Amino acid sequence: MRRFTEKQRGQSMVEYIIVTSAIIAALYTGGDVVKALHQAMKGSYEGYSYTISVAEIPDKEE
């Protein structure tokens, strides 16, 4: 059982390194990626805040 846990821990570390490397590579290749991510997050938040502002509050009549 111990070998299985050690293999899982090793696999998790490899996955973490791959994802971290991909993020770092995307950030170093150009600012367009960061700018696009910022715009996407901003648009998502604007849509969410608009939806919350026009949502009808339900009555508490039971």
N, C-alpha and C positions, 0 to 999 in steps of 0.2 A: 504494500500500500504506500510505503514511503517513496518508492521510485516514481509512482504515478503523480504524487504531489510535487515532487521535484521537477518532473517533466512539464507539468502545468505551469509552475512558476517560471520555468525557462521559456515556455511558449508565450506567456504573458509579457515577459521582458522583451522578447523579440518583436511582438506586436506593438508594444509601446515605442520601441526604438524606430520602427518603420513609420508609424503615424507621426511621431515627433519629427523625424527626418523629412517627411513629406511636407509638413507644415512649414518647417524652416526653409526648405527649398522653394516653396511657393512664395514665402515672404521675401526671399533674396532675389528671385527672378524679376520682380518688378512691383511697383506700387499699385499697379492696376488691380491686382488680386485683392489687396487690402482695401482699396477704394470701392471695388465691387461688393465686397463683403460688408463694408460699412453702409453702402447704399441699400443693400438687401435687408440688413437689420433695421435700418431706419424706416424703410417702407413697411416692414412687418409691424413695427411698433406703432407707426402712424395708423395703419389699418386696424390694429387691435384697439388703440385708444379711441378711434372714431366709432368702432362697433360698441364699445362700452358706453360711450357718451349718448348714443341714440337708442340703446336697448331700453325696453320698457321694464320698469321695476314691477314685479308681480305683487299682487295684494296678499296680505296675510290672513285673509278670511278663510276660516276652516269650518 
